[in-house]
């Protein structure tokens, strides 16, 4: 399928267009209707009449942005008109929602009269918390934004101007750092004199570029003092006192070229004539002023950025506007001012210099990103952008006096932002905070694994745990050097550890009647098994918990742990639990990894241990013992087993909320559950106990792959001392999460 047909099919298939309105309150009953509309709706109306700020409390105003356009400058397509620009405005709404959870109404105005646009937008102020102007041609766009900012008490932001300026300025700061140039010393040429070029030039000057070192060009050449042809008041601001008359002349010896013009505007000869280590931002869409291939063919010292996603260093406005509005809305800012724009620039620049998480690499085909000439600006799908830019905007709004509702606790605000990225962020932040309150020693038997090392760095920096790395000391140190990690943690090499012989003797004591000789135990401790060695560290109290398995099969980690540490006294088995995190809900599934065909006794154990773990994580457990039968509807040995397990749980832990045997949909669908009035389970279950390993393992893997759940685990239950197993293929994020769970497990042991 061609790109054209693919795009048309994308927009026309199923529900037409790209957006819909979804209710946030129930409207299923007559009672709901009476609250949503008449007569109940009168109460918030009267409250808002008395106190207009209550609109932010009782309506969607505080999270609603209008994307307003007249379609006179649609992308690189020109004046398409208001109606033809609507797909772009809907797309803008998707990006607001996807990246910052901001709701949008797109509003296309069928007029080219700037005063009519101004009047229309002014009349919209009661509805919206902010206005995003889009695809309005210059110079009218300048006048429209200026007038609206003067007369409105909510943020007004023309993204075509300021979005490009903010992203490119952040990239410029980092590029200058890489080439060792100071911003006050550079000479910059801006090719283009429209909305984006105007704002890019202004922001570069605000960052430190000297005005007399700024040359702007349009289709008629250099904008210089005294020029008459094609001038307007907005170009006049950048009229330079210079003898340059052409772009070619201005580019000679320039340090930076900003292109906001058209394909092919920069020639190889221009690039060749620039100063050493030139910086080129060729941002024309859809095709840049010069391609990276052409620029690199001319000289090898060039740093180049474009607006395209198929090249490194994409200057993409989505890195700006969702997060800028998020921060502005959250403090009820009256404007988006220069201080806030500069805050966004510096936040993005700093973020690009941080280590890039695996989740971002996965979103881009497992490509690795490291701060350097090909990575001077964060990627749009980096979830950290929200957590860096929105707080920076909010803080700048407060500092500059335009915030009407200041944020009192910025750390808590960042946690709230994390929760908008999914329920997993919220749940894991709670667990991580518990871990940070009393960090424990976590031993990693695969201490030379890159993901383990990078996770260890995060664990130390955030104060979540005290990592101990087991393995060849020289190899681990070399890997840390290769990864440029400044990691000061204990490294334990089994070949020379002062405890190796002690561990061998203890292993022999525990296993001498189970087939092991002392010589074999010494060999295991020194050479054969880092998992066994690490397990002995936990057994002897030199570590609090073990986390391993990222390079091995599941049994290779759990078997040594069982042999050395064993299960808790009185238990028949150990059990596996997965936390399945959906956008709005969290479920715990057990046993998903250990016991193949459990007895009723083992099922009861699984349920009680799962309840303890869920409670430990700060969540009240509601347990459903699953079967293919609902409360005796089928008499079969399998259903009788589950029924007996329920009875055992109720006998041993009478305070638990537990029910069964029951079908899976009955356990989680309120309407089905309501049919069983005798059930102790009055609201949907969040802990699901499966009748065998087949069903549990199949279910969690399908939910993960097809249901979109994030699977955190396996969490081992019933071990004599806390031990947890990683999945092969886990990324750094997963390792950090499991380490936090392991620490909390120790805290509650």
C-alpha positions as CSV (number, residue, x, y, z in Angstrom):
1,X,0.0,0.0,0.0
2,X,1.3,3.4,-0.9
3,X,1.9,6.0,1.8
4,X,-0.9,8.1,0.4
5,X,-3.4,5.2,0.5
6,X,-2.2,4.1,3.9
7,X,-2.7,7.6,5.3
8,X,-6.2,7.9,3.8
9,X,-7.1,4.4,5.1
10,X,-5.8,5.3,8.6
11,X,-8.1,8.4,8.8
12,X,-11.2,6.7,7.2
13,X,-11.2,3.2,8.6
14,X,-13.7,2.4,11.5
15,X,-14.8,5.5,13.3
16,X,-14.0,8.5,11.0
17,X,-11.3,10.9,11.9
18,X,-9.0,10.5,14.9
19,X,-10.9,11.7,18.0
20,X,-14.0,11.2,20.0
21,X,-15.5,12.5,23.2
22,X,-15.7,10.1,26.2
23,X,-17.7,10.6,29.3
24,X,-15.8,10.7,32.6
25,X,-18.8,10.2,34.8
26,X,-21.4,7.4,34.7
27,X,-24.6,8.0,32.9
28,X,-26.3,4.6,33.0
29,X,-29.3,5.2,35.2
30,X,-32.0,7.8,35.8
31,X,-30.2,8.8,38.9
32,X,-27.0,9.4,36.9
33,X,-28.9,11.5,34.4
34,X,-30.4,13.6,37.1
35,X,-26.9,14.5,38.3
36,X,-25.3,14.9,34.9
37,X,-28.1,17.1,33.7
38,X,-31.3,18.6,35.1
39,X,-31.9,19.1,38.0
40,X,-28.5,18.2,39.6
41,X,-26.4,20.2,37.2
42,X,-27.9,23.4,38.6
43,X,-25.7,23.1,41.7
44,X,-22.3,23.5,40.0
45,X,-23.8,26.2,37.8
46,X,-24.8,28.3,40.8
47,X,-21.4,27.6,42.5
48,X,-19.5,28.9,39.5
49,X,-21.8,31.9,39.3
50,X,-20.7,32.7,42.9
51,X,-17.1,31.9,42.4
52,X,-15.8,31.7,38.7
53,X,-12.7,29.8,39.8
54,X,-15.0,26.9,40.7
55,X,-15.2,26.2,36.9
56,X,-11.8,24.5,37.4
57,X,-13.4,22.4,40.1
58,X,-16.7,21.4,38.5
59,X,-15.9,21.4,34.7
60,X,-13.2,20.2,32.4
61,X,-11.9,23.7,31.8
62,X,-8.6,23.2,33.6
63,X,-7.6,20.3,31.4
64,X,-9.1,21.6,28.1
65,X,-7.2,23.3,25.3
66,X,-8.5,24.7,22.1
67,X,-6.4,24.1,19.0
68,X,-7.4,27.0,16.8
69,X,-6.6,27.4,13.1
70,X,-7.8,29.0,9.9
71,X,-5.7,26.7,7.7
72,X,-3.6,29.4,6.0
73,X,-0.2,27.7,6.7
74,X,-0.9,24.0,7.0
75,X,2.4,22.1,7.6
76,X,4.4,22.6,4.4
77,X,1.3,22.6,2.3
78,X,0.4,26.3,2.4
79,X,-3.0,27.8,2.5
80,X,-5.4,24.9,2.3
81,X,-8.2,26.6,4.2
82,X,-9.9,25.8,7.5
83,X,-11.7,22.6,6.5
84,X,-8.7,20.9,4.8
85,X,-6.6,21.7,7.8
86,X,-8.9,19.9,10.2
87,X,-7.0,16.5,10.0
88,X,-3.9,18.3,11.3
89,X,-5.8,19.9,14.2
90,X,-7.3,16.5,15.1
91,X,-3.8,15.1,15.0
92,X,-2.7,17.9,17.4
93,X,-5.4,16.8,19.8
94,X,-4.1,13.2,19.7
95,X,-0.6,14.4,20.6
96,X,-1.8,16.5,23.5
97,X,-3.7,13.5,24.9
98,X,-1.0,10.9,24.2
99,X,1.9,12.8,25.6
100,X,0.3,14.9,28.4
101,X,-3.2,13.7,29.0
102,X,-4.7,17.0,27.9
103,X,-8.1,17.1,26.3
104,X,-8.6,19.1,23.1
105,X,-11.3,20.5,21.0
106,X,-10.1,21.5,17.5
107,X,-11.7,24.7,16.2
108,X,-11.3,25.6,12.5
109,X,-12.3,29.2,11.7
110,X,-13.4,29.9,8.2
111,X,-11.8,33.4,7.9
112,X,-8.6,35.1,6.9
113,X,-9.4,38.3,8.8
114,X,-7.2,38.4,11.8
115,X,-9.6,40.6,13.8
116,X,-12.4,38.0,13.3
117,X,-10.0,35.3,14.6
118,X,-9.1,37.4,17.6
119,X,-12.8,38.1,18.4
120,X,-13.7,34.4,18.0
121,X,-11.0,33.2,20.3
122,X,-11.7,35.8,22.9
123,X,-15.3,34.6,23.1
124,X,-14.0,31.1,23.8
125,X,-12.3,32.0,27.0
126,X,-15.0,30.6,29.4
127,X,-14.7,27.1,27.8
128,X,-10.9,26.5,27.8
129,X,-7.9,26.5,30.1
130,X,-5.6,27.4,27.2
131,X,-5.4,28.3,23.5
132,X,-3.0,26.7,21.0
133,X,-2.9,28.7,17.8
134,X,-1.9,26.5,14.8
135,X,-1.1,26.9,11.1
136,X,-1.9,30.6,10.8
137,X,0.3,32.4,8.3
138,X,2.7,35.2,9.0
139,X,2.6,38.1,9.6
140,X,-1.0,37.8,10.7
141,X,-0.1,35.2,13.3
142,X,2.1,37.7,15.1
143,X,-0.6,40.2,15.4
144,X,-3.3,37.6,16.4
145,X,-1.1,36.2,19.2
146,X,0.0,39.6,20.5
147,X,-3.6,40.8,20.8
148,X,-4.9,37.7,22.4
149,X,-2.1,37.7,25.0
150,X,-2.9,41.2,25.9
151,X,-6.6,40.6,26.3
152,X,-7.0,37.0,27.6
153,X,-6.4,35.6,31.1
154,X,-5.5,32.1,30.0
155,X,-2.3,30.9,28.2
156,X,-2.2,31.6,24.4
157,X,0.6,29.9,22.5
158,X,1.3,29.9,18.8
159,X,3.1,26.6,18.5
160,X,4.4,27.1,14.9
161,X,6.4,30.0,16.3
162,X,7.5,29.0,19.8
163,X,7.4,25.2,19.6
164,X,10.1,25.0,16.9
165,X,12.1,27.8,18.7
166,X,12.1,26.0,22.0
167,X,13.1,22.6,20.6
168,X,15.8,24.0,18.3
169,X,17.2,26.2,21.0
170,X,17.6,23.2,23.3
171,X,19.4,21.4,20.5
172,X,21.6,24.4,19.8
173,X,22.8,24.6,23.4
174,X,23.8,21.0,23.4
175,X,25.5,21.3,19.9
176,X,27.5,24.3,21.1
177,X,28.6,22.3,24.1
178,X,29.8,19.5,22.0
179,X,31.8,21.7,19.6
180,X,33.2,23.9,22.5
181,X,31.7,27.2,21.4
182,X,30.1,29.9,23.5
183,X,26.7,31.2,22.4
184,X,27.8,34.8,22.9
185,X,30.6,34.3,20.4
186,X,28.8,32.5,17.5
187,X,27.5,34.0,14.3
188,X,24.1,32.6,13.3
189,X,22.2,32.8,10.0
190,X,18.5,32.2,10.0
191,X,17.0,31.5,6.5
192,X,13.3,32.2,6.6
193,X,11.3,35.1,8.0
194,X,8.0,33.5,8.9
195,X,6.5,32.6,12.2
196,X,9.0,29.9,13.2
197,X,12.1,31.9,12.0
198,X,11.0,35.0,13.9
199,X,10.6,33.1,17.2
200,X,13.8,31.1,16.7
201,X,15.8,34.2,16.2
202,X,14.2,35.9,19.3
203,X,14.8,32.9,21.5
204,X,18.4,32.5,20.4
205,X,19.0,36.2,21.3
206,X,17.3,35.6,24.7
207,X,19.8,32.7,25.2
208,X,22.8,34.9,24.5
209,X,23.3,35.3,20.8
210,X,24.4,38.9,20.2
211,X,21.9,40.7,17.9
212,X,24.7,42.0,15.7
213,X,25.8,38.4,15.1
214,X,22.3,37.4,13.9
215,X,21.6,37.6,10.1
216,X,18.1,36.8,8.8
217,X,17.3,36.0,5.2
218,X,14.1,35.7,3.2
219,X,13.4,34.9,-0.4
220,X,14.8,38.3,-1.4
221,X,18.1,37.8,0.5
222,X,19.5,39.3,3.6
223,X,17.2,41.5,5.7
224,X,19.4,44.6,6.3
225,X,18.9,48.1,7.6
226,X,17.4,50.3,4.9
227,X,15.9,47.5,2.8
228,X,12.4,48.4,1.6
229,X,11.3,45.5,-0.6
230,X,9.2,42.8,1.1
231,X,9.6,44.3,4.5
232,X,7.2,44.4,7.5
233,X,7.5,45.5,11.1
234,X,8.3,41.9,12.2
235,X,11.2,41.6,9.7
236,X,12.4,45.0,10.6
237,X,13.2,43.8,14.1
238,X,16.0,41.7,12.6
239,X,17.3,44.1,10.0
240,X,21.1,43.9,10.3
241,X,23.7,46.5,9.8
242,X,25.7,44.4,7.3
243,X,27.1,44.4,3.8
244,X,25.9,40.8,3.2
245,X,23.1,40.7,0.6
246,X,22.7,37.0,-0.1
247,X,22.4,33.8,1.9
248,X,25.6,32.6,0.3
249,X,27.5,35.6,1.5
250,X,26.0,35.4,5.0
251,X,26.8,31.7,5.4
252,X,30.5,32.2,4.8
253,X,32.3,31.8,8.1
254,X,29.0,31.4,10.0
255,X,28.9,29.0,13.0
256,X,25.2,28.1,12.7
257,X,22.6,27.9,9.9
258,X,19.0,27.8,10.9
259,X,16.8,26.7,8.0
260,X,13.0,27.4,8.2
261,X,12.5,27.8,4.5
262,X,12.4,25.3,1.6
263,X,14.0,22.2,0.3
264,X,17.5,22.7,-1.3
265,X,18.0,26.2,0.2
266,X,21.4,25.2,1.6
267,X,24.0,24.1,-1.0
268,X,27.1,22.1,-0.4
269,X,29.1,25.2,-1.3
270,X,27.5,27.1,1.6
271,X,28.3,24.3,4.1
272,X,31.9,24.1,2.9
273,X,32.3,27.9,3.5
274,X,31.1,27.8,7.1
275,X,33.3,28.0,10.2
276,X,34.9,24.9,11.7
277,X,32.5,22.5,13.4
278,X,29.4,24.0,11.8
279,X,25.9,23.5,13.2
280,X,23.1,23.2,10.7
281,X,19.4,22.9,11.6
282,X,17.6,22.2,8.3
283,X,14.0,22.3,9.5
284,X,12.0,22.7,6.4
285,X,9.1,20.2,6.1
286,X,8.7,17.7,4.6
287,X,12.2,18.0,3.0
288,X,15.1,19.8,4.7
289,X,17.1,22.6,3.2
290,X,20.0,20.1,2.9
291,X,20.0,16.4,3.7
292,X,22.3,15.0,6.4
293,X,23.9,12.8,3.7
294,X,24.7,15.8,1.5
295,X,26.1,17.8,4.5
296,X,28.3,15.0,5.8
297,X,29.6,14.4,2.3
298,X,31.0,18.0,2.2
299,X,32.6,17.8,5.7
300,X,32.9,15.5,8.6
301,X,32.8,18.0,11.4
302,X,29.1,19.1,10.9
303,X,26.3,18.6,13.4
304,X,23.0,18.6,11.6
305,X,19.4,18.4,12.8
306,X,16.2,18.2,10.7
307,X,12.5,18.0,11.2
308,X,12.3,14.4,10.0
309,X,12.0,11.3,12.1
310,X,14.1,9.2,9.7
311,X,17.2,11.2,10.6
312,X,19.0,11.8,13.9
313,X,18.3,14.9,15.9
314,X,14.7,15.5,14.9
315,X,13.4,18.9,15.9
316,X,9.8,17.9,16.6
317,X,7.4,20.2,18.2
318,X,5.7,17.4,20.1
319,X,8.7,17.7,22.5
320,X,7.3,21.0,23.6
321,X,3.6,22.0,23.4
322,X,2.0,19.1,25.3
323,X,4.3,19.5,28.3
324,X,4.4,23.3,28.2
325,X,0.6,23.3,28.4
326,X,0.6,20.6,31.1
327,X,2.8,22.7,33.4
328,X,0.9,25.9,32.5
329,X,-2.5,24.3,33.2
330,X,-1.5,22.7,36.4
331,X,-0.6,26.1,38.0
332,X,-3.5,27.9,36.2
333,X,-1.1,30.2,34.5
334,X,-2.4,33.3,33.0
335,X,0.2,33.2,30.2
336,X,3.1,31.3,28.7
337,X,5.9,33.9,29.0
338,X,9.5,34.1,28.0
339,X,10.7,32.7,31.4
340,X,8.6,29.6,30.8
341,X,9.9,29.1,27.3
342,X,13.5,29.4,28.4
343,X,12.8,26.9,31.2
344,X,11.5,24.4,28.6
345,X,14.7,25.0,26.6
346,X,17.0,24.2,29.5
347,X,15.0,21.2,30.7
348,X,15.1,19.6,27.3
349,X,18.8,20.3,26.9
350,X,19.6,18.8,30.3
351,X,17.5,15.7,29.6
352,X,19.4,14.9,26.3
353,X,22.6,14.6,28.4
354,X,21.1,11.9,30.7
355,X,21.3,8.2,30.1
356,X,18.5,7.0,27.8
357,X,16.3,4.2,29.2
358,X,15.8,1.0,27.4
359,X,12.1,1.8,26.9
360,X,13.0,4.6,24.6
361,X,15.4,2.4,22.6
362,X,12.7,-0.2,22.2
363,X,10.3,2.5,20.9
364,X,12.9,3.2,18.2
365,X,13.8,-0.3,17.1
366,X,16.3,-1.0,19.9
367,X,18.5,1.9,18.6
368,X,21.0,3.1,21.3
369,X,21.1,6.8,22.1
370,X,24.0,8.5,23.7
371,X,24.6,12.3,24.1
372,X,26.7,13.3,21.1
373,X,26.5,14.7,17.5
374,X,23.7,12.3,16.6
375,X,21.7,12.8,19.8
376,X,21.5,16.4,20.9
377,X,17.7,16.5,21.6
378,X,15.5,13.9,23.4
379,X,13.2,11.6,21.4
380,X,9.5,12.3,21.3
381,X,8.6,8.9,22.8
382,X,10.8,9.5,25.8
383,X,8.4,9.4,28.8
384,X,10.8,11.5,30.9
385,X,10.1,14.6,28.8
386,X,6.8,15.1,30.7
387,X,8.6,14.7,34.0
388,X,11.3,17.3,33.1
389,X,9.5,19.9,31.1
390,X,6.1,20.2,32.8
391,X,7.7,20.8,36.3
392,X,10.1,23.3,34.8
393,X,7.3,25.2,33.2
394,X,5.2,25.2,36.4
395,X,8.2,26.4,38.4
396,X,9.0,29.2,35.9
397,X,5.3,30.3,36.0
398,X,5.4,30.5,39.8
399,X,8.7,32.3,39.8
400,X,7.6,34.8,37.2
401,X,4.3,35.6,38.9
402,X,1.8,34.2,36.3
403,X,0.7,31.1,38.4
404,X,-2.7,31.5,40.0
405,X,-2.5,28.1,41.8
406,X,1.1,27.5,42.8
407,X,2.4,23.9,43.4
408,X,3.4,23.4,47.1
409,X,5.2,20.1,46.8
410,X,7.1,19.7,43.4
411,X,8.2,16.2,44.2
412,X,4.6,15.1,44.8
413,X,3.6,16.9,41.6
414,X,6.1,14.9,39.6
415,X,4.7,11.7,41.1
416,X,1.2,12.8,39.9
417,X,2.6,13.3,36.4
418,X,4.0,9.8,36.5
419,X,0.6,8.5,37.3
420,X,-0.8,10.0,34.1
421,X,1.6,7.8,32.1
422,X,-0.2,4.7,33.4
423,X,-1.2,2.9,36.5
424,X,2.1,1.1,36.6
425,X,3.9,4.4,37.2
426,X,1.7,5.2,40.2
427,X,1.9,1.7,41.7
428,X,5.6,1.4,41.3
429,X,6.2,4.9,42.6
430,X,4.4,3.9,45.8
431,X,6.6,0.7,46.1
432,X,9.8,2.6,45.3
433,X,9.0,5.2,48.0
434,X,8.6,2.3,50.4
435,X,11.9,0.9,49.4
436,X,13.7,4.3,49.7
437,X,12.5,4.6,53.3
438,X,14.9,1.8,54.3
439,X,17.2,0.5,51.4
440,X,18.4,-3.0,51.7
441,X,21.4,-5.0,50.3
442,X,20.4,-6.6,47.0
443,X,22.9,-9.1,45.5
444,X,23.0,-9.5,41.7
445,X,24.7,-12.8,40.6
446,X,25.0,-11.5,37.0
447,X,27.1,-8.5,38.1
448,X,28.7,-8.1,34.7
449,X,25.5,-7.8,32.7
450,X,25.0,-4.3,31.1
451,X,21.4,-4.0,32.2
452,X,22.2,-5.0,35.8
453,X,25.0,-2.4,35.9
454,X,22.8,0.3,34.6
455,X,20.0,-0.6,36.9
456,X,22.5,-0.6,39.8
457,X,23.4,3.0,39.0
458,X,19.7,4.0,39.1
459,X,19.2,2.1,42.4
460,X,22.1,4.0,44.0
461,X,21.2,7.4,42.5
462,X,17.6,7.1,43.7
463,X,18.4,5.5,47.0
464,X,16.2,2.5,46.4
465,X,18.6,-0.3,47.3
466,X,22.3,-1.1,48.0
467,X,23.4,-3.2,45.1
468,X,26.1,-5.9,45.4
469,X,27.6,-7.2,42.2
470,X,28.9,-10.7,42.0
471,X,31.3,-11.8,39.3
472,X,34.8,-11.3,37.8
473,X,36.0,-8.1,39.3
474,X,38.1,-7.0,36.4
475,X,35.4,-7.9,33.9
476,X,32.8,-5.9,35.9
477,X,35.1,-2.9,36.2
478,X,35.9,-3.0,32.5
479,X,32.2,-3.1,31.6
480,X,31.5,-0.1,33.9
481,X,34.3,1.8,32.2
482,X,32.9,0.9,28.8
483,X,29.5,2.1,29.8
484,X,30.9,5.2,31.4
485,X,29.3,4.4,34.7
486,X,30.5,6.1,37.9
487,X,29.3,3.3,40.1
488,X,30.7,2.9,43.7
489,X,29.2,-0.4,44.9
490,X,30.7,-3.6,46.4
491,X,32.0,-6.1,43.8
492,X,32.4,-9.6,45.2
493,X,34.5,-12.0,43.1
494,X,34.0,-15.6,44.3
495,X,37.5,-16.6,43.3
496,X,39.1,-14.3,45.9
497,X,36.3,-13.5,48.4
498,X,37.2,-13.9,52.1
499,X,33.9,-15.7,52.6
500,X,34.2,-18.3,49.8
501,X,35.5,-21.1,52.0
502,X,32.9,-20.2,54.7
503,X,30.2,-20.5,52.0
504,X,31.5,-23.8,50.8
505,X,31.6,-25.3,54.3
506,X,28.0,-24.0,54.9
507,X,26.8,-25.4,51.6
508,X,28.4,-28.8,52.5
509,X,26.7,-28.8,55.9
510,X,23.3,-28.2,54.2
511,X,23.8,-30.6,51.3
512,X,26.2,-33.3,52.5
513,X,23.4,-35.9,52.7
514,X,22.0,-34.8,49.4
515,X,24.8,-35.8,47.1
516,X,27.4,-33.1,47.5
517,X,31.0,-33.5,48.7
518,X,33.1,-30.7,50.3
519,X,35.3,-30.6,47.2
520,X,32.2,-30.2,45.0
521,X,30.9,-27.4,47.3
522,X,34.2,-25.6,47.1
523,X,34.2,-25.9,43.3
524,X,30.6,-24.6,43.1
525,X,31.4,-21.6,45.3
526,X,34.6,-20.6,43.5
527,X,33.9,-21.4,39.9
528,X,30.6,-23.0,38.9
529,X,27.6,-21.1,40.2
530,X,27.4,-17.4,41.0
531,X,23.7,-18.0,41.8
532,X,24.7,-20.5,44.5
533,X,27.4,-18.1,45.8
534,X,24.9,-15.2,45.9
535,X,22.3,-17.4,47.6
536,X,24.9,-18.2,50.3
537,X,25.5,-14.5,50.8
538,X,21.8,-14.2,51.6
539,X,21.9,-17.3,53.8
540,X,24.8,-16.0,55.8
541,X,23.4,-12.5,56.2
542,X,25.9,-10.7,53.9
543,X,23.1,-9.7,51.6
544,X,19.4,-9.2,52.4
545,X,17.9,-10.5,49.1
546,X,18.9,-11.9,45.7
547,X,17.7,-10.8,42.3
548,X,18.9,-12.9,39.3
549,X,17.9,-14.7,36.2
550,X,18.3,-12.1,33.5
551,X,20.7,-14.3,31.6
552,X,19.4,-17.7,32.6
553,X,16.4,-20.0,32.5
554,X,14.0,-19.6,35.4
555,X,14.9,-23.0,37.1
556,X,18.6,-22.1,37.1
557,X,17.9,-19.4,39.6
558,X,15.1,-20.8,41.7
559,X,16.5,-24.3,42.1
560,X,19.7,-23.2,43.9
561,X,17.7,-20.8,46.0
562,X,15.4,-23.6,47.1
563,X,18.4,-26.0,47.8
564,X,20.2,-23.4,50.0
565,X,17.5,-21.3,51.6
566,X,14.4,-23.6,51.3
567,X,10.8,-22.7,51.8
568,X,9.2,-21.2,54.9
569,X,8.5,-23.7,57.7
570,X,5.1,-25.2,57.5
571,X,4.6,-24.5,53.8
572,X,4.1,-27.3,51.3
573,X,5.7,-25.3,48.4
574,X,6.8,-21.9,47.1
575,X,4.6,-20.0,44.7
576,X,4.8,-17.4,41.9
577,X,2.9,-14.1,41.7
578,X,2.7,-11.6,38.9
579,X,1.5,-8.0,39.2
580,X,-0.5,-7.2,36.0
581,X,-0.8,-3.4,35.5
582,X,-3.4,-2.0,33.2
583,X,-4.1,1.7,32.5
584,X,-6.6,2.0,35.3
585,X,-6.4,-1.2,37.3
586,X,-3.9,-3.6,38.9
587,X,-4.4,-7.3,39.2
588,X,-2.3,-10.0,41.0
589,X,-2.2,-13.4,39.4
590,X,-1.0,-16.6,41.1
591,X,0.4,-19.2,40.8
592,X,1.8,-18.4,37.4
593,X,5.3,-19.8,37.5
594,X,5.9,-22.6,40.0
595,X,3.3,-25.2,41.1
596,X,2.1,-27.2,38.1
597,X,-0.9,-29.1,39.6
598,X,-1.6,-27.7,43.1
599,X,-3.6,-29.5,45.7
600,X,-6.4,-27.7,47.6
601,X,-3.8,-27.2,50.4
602,X,-1.4,-25.6,48.0
603,X,-4.0,-23.4,46.4
604,X,-5.0,-22.1,49.9
605,X,-1.3,-21.4,50.6
606,X,-1.0,-19.5,47.3
607,X,-4.1,-17.3,48.2
608,X,-2.9,-16.5,51.7
609,X,0.7,-15.7,50.6
610,X,-0.6,-13.6,47.7
611,X,-2.8,-11.6,50.1
612,X,0.2,-11.0,52.3
613,X,2.3,-9.7,49.4
614,X,-0.5,-7.5,48.1
615,X,-1.0,-6.0,51.5
616,X,2.7,-5.5,51.8
617,X,2.6,-3.4,48.6
618,X,-0.1,-1.2,50.2
619,X,-3.1,-2.6,48.4
620,X,-6.1,-4.3,50.0
621,X,-6.5,-7.8,48.6
622,X,-9.8,-9.1,47.2
623,X,-9.3,-12.7,46.3
624,X,-11.2,-14.8,43.7
625,X,-10.4,-18.5,43.5
626,X,-10.9,-19.3,39.8
627,X,-12.5,-22.2,38.1
628,X,-14.7,-23.1,35.1
629,X,-17.6,-23.3,37.6
630,X,-19.6,-20.7,39.5
631,X,-20.3,-21.7,43.1
632,X,-21.1,-25.4,42.5
633,X,-22.7,-25.0,39.0
634,X,-20.5,-27.9,37.8
635,X,-19.6,-30.9,40.0
636,X,-16.1,-32.1,39.0
637,X,-12.9,-33.0,40.9
638,X,-11.3,-29.8,39.7
639,X,-14.1,-27.6,40.9
640,X,-14.3,-29.5,44.2
641,X,-10.5,-28.9,44.7
642,X,-11.0,-25.1,44.3
643,X,-14.1,-25.1,46.6
644,X,-12.1,-26.9,49.3
645,X,-9.2,-24.4,48.9
646,X,-11.7,-21.6,49.5
647,X,-12.9,-23.3,52.7
648,X,-9.3,-23.7,53.9
649,X,-8.5,-20.0,53.3
650,X,-11.6,-18.9,55.2
651,X,-10.6,-21.2,58.1
652,X,-7.0,-20.0,58.3
653,X,-7.5,-16.3,57.4
654,X,-11.1,-15.5,58.3
655,X,-10.5,-11.7,57.8
656,X,-9.6,-12.0,54.2
657,X,-12.1,-11.1,51.4
658,X,-12.1,-14.4,49.4
659,X,-14.6,-16.1,47.3
660,X,-15.0,-19.1,44.9
661,X,-15.0,-21.3,43.1
662,X,-15.9,-18.8,40.4
663,X,-15.4,-18.1,36.7
664,X,-12.9,-15.4,35.7
665,X,-15.4,-13.0,34.2
666,X,-17.6,-13.3,37.3
667,X,-14.6,-12.3,39.4
668,X,-13.9,-9.0,37.6
669,X,-17.2,-7.8,36.1
670,X,-19.5,-6.0,38.6
671,X,-22.7,-6.8,36.8
672,X,-22.0,-10.6,36.9
673,X,-20.8,-10.4,40.5
674,X,-24.0,-8.7,41.5
675,X,-26.0,-11.8,40.6
676,X,-24.4,-13.6,43.5
677,X,-25.8,-11.7,46.5
678,X,-24.4,-14.2,49.0
679,X,-20.8,-13.6,47.9
680,X,-18.4,-12.1,50.3
681,X,-16.8,-10.4,47.3
682,X,-18.9,-7.3,46.8
683,X,-16.6,-5.5,44.4
684,X,-14.4,-7.0,41.6
685,X,-11.4,-9.1,42.7
686,X,-7.9,-7.8,42.3
687,X,-6.1,-11.1,43.3
688,X,-6.9,-14.0,41.0
689,X,-5.8,-17.5,42.1
690,X,-5.7,-20.0,39.2
691,X,-6.5,-23.7,39.7
692,X,-3.3,-24.9,38.0
693,X,-0.1,-23.6,36.3
694,X,-1.4,-24.1,32.8
695,X,-4.2,-21.6,33.2
696,X,-2.2,-19.1,35.3
697,X,0.8,-19.1,33.0
698,X,-1.2,-18.9,29.8
699,X,-3.4,-16.1,31.2
700,X,-0.6,-13.8,32.3
701,X,1.2,-14.1,29.1
702,X,-1.9,-13.4,27.0
703,X,-2.7,-10.4,29.1
704,X,0.8,-9.1,28.7
705,X,1.0,-9.7,24.9
706,X,-2.6,-9.1,23.8
707,X,-4.2,-7.2,26.7
708,X,-1.6,-4.5,26.9
709,X,-0.8,-5.2,30.6
710,X,2.6,-4.5,32.1
711,X,3.8,-7.7,33.8
712,X,5.9,-7.1,37.0
713,X,7.3,-10.3,38.4
714,X,7.6,-13.1,39.0
715,X,7.4,-12.4,42.7
716,X,8.4,-15.5,44.7
717,X,6.3,-16.3,47.7
718,X,7.1,-18.7,50.5
719,X,10.9,-18.6,50.4
720,X,12.7,-18.8,53.8
721,X,14.5,-15.6,52.8
722,X,13.5,-13.2,50.0
723,X,14.7,-14.2,46.6
724,X,13.3,-13.0,43.3
725,X,13.8,-14.0,39.7
726,X,14.1,-11.7,36.7
727,X,12.7,-12.7,33.3
728,X,15.1,-13.2,30.4
729,X,14.9,-10.1,28.3
730,X,13.9,-7.7,31.2
731,X,15.1,-4.2,30.6
732,X,16.7,-1.8,33.1
733,X,13.3,-0.4,34.1
734,X,12.1,-4.0,35.0
735,X,15.2,-4.7,37.0
736,X,14.8,-1.5,39.0
737,X,11.1,-2.3,39.7
738,X,11.9,-5.8,40.8
739,X,14.7,-4.6,43.1
740,X,12.3,-2.2,44.7
741,X,9.8,-5.0,45.3
742,X,12.7,-7.2,46.7
743,X,13.6,-4.4,49.1
744,X,10.0,-4.0,50.3
745,X,9.8,-7.8,50.7
746,X,12.9,-7.7,53.0
747,X,11.4,-4.7,55.0
748,X,8.3,-6.8,55.7
749,X,10.0,-10.1,56.3
